[in-house]
C-alpha cells in the first residue's frame, strides 16, 4: 500500500523510528508529509495513509474477554463507565471495543503507544469524537468493517472523507 502512495518498490522503502518509537518514512521515500499507521487483529489488517497530519489507527477482533468489565473500569472515564454500566449486556462488548479502538488510535497518532491515560480521555461511544490531547485537537472516527471487528482512526485534522480499499494477499503470501 505504501508503495502505491510513494511510487517506490516495497523492498526499497526505508523507515525511521521517531524518538517515541512511531515509525515514519525515511527522507526521500515518498512525498513530504506522508504519514501512515498500521494495526492488525487476527487475520484483518488496517493501514491508513495521509499527507501533512499525524494519524493513528486501531482494529480489534471483538472477542470475549473474561475481564472486560474490569478493563472497562481501568480505561473508561467516569461518564463513559456510567453509560457502559447502564447499557444492555448484549451491547457492552461492542461499546468496550468502540471506546478502546478510538483511544488506542489516538494514542498511536500521538506516538505514545499505549502510554495515554485512557481513563482521562473522553471519547464516548458514538461513531465520531473530537478530543483535545497533547496540546492538539484530534478527530476520531469509528470505522465500519467486517462483522466481529471494531476499528477507529484518529487524525490531527478534520476528517473530510475516508476511502476504503481492500487488498488481496500478494501471490506467494498468505
C-alpha positions, 0 to 999 in steps of 0.5 A, a space after each residue: 500500500 505504501 508503495 502505491 502512495 510513494 511510487 517506490 518498490 516495497 523492498 526499497 522503502 526505508 523507515 525511521 523510528 521517531 524518538 517515541 518509537 512511531 515509525 515514519 518514512 525515511 527522507 526521500 521515500 515518498 512525498 513530504 508529509 506522508 504519514 501512515 499507521 498500521 494495526 492488525 487483529 487476527 487475520 484483518 489488517 488496517 493501514 491508513 495513509 495521509 499527507 501533512 497530519 499525524 494519524 493513528 489507527 486501531 482494529 480489534 477482533 471483538 472477542 470475549 474477554 473474561 475481564 472486560 468489565 474490569 478493563 472497562 473500569 481501568 480505561 473508561 472515564 467516569 461518564 463513559 463507565 456510567 453509560 457502559 454500566 447502564 447499557 444492555 449486556 448484549 451491547 457492552 462488548 461492542 461499546 468496550 471495543 468502540 471506546 478502546 479502538 478510538 483511544 488506542 488510535 489516538 494514542 498511536 497518532 500521538 506516538 505514545 503507544 499505549 502510554 495515554 491515560 485512557 481513563 482521562 480521555 473522553 471519547 464516548 461511544 458514538 461513531 465520531 469524537 473530537 478530543 483535545 490531547 497533547 496540546 492538539 485537537 484530534 478527530 476520531 472516527 469509528 470505522 465500519 468493517 467486517 462483522 466481529 471487528 471494531 476499528 477507529 482512526 484518529 487524525 490531527 485534522 478534520 476528517 473530510 472523507 475516508 476511502 476504503 480499499 481492500 487488498 488481496 494477499 500478494 501471490 506467494 503470501 498468505 
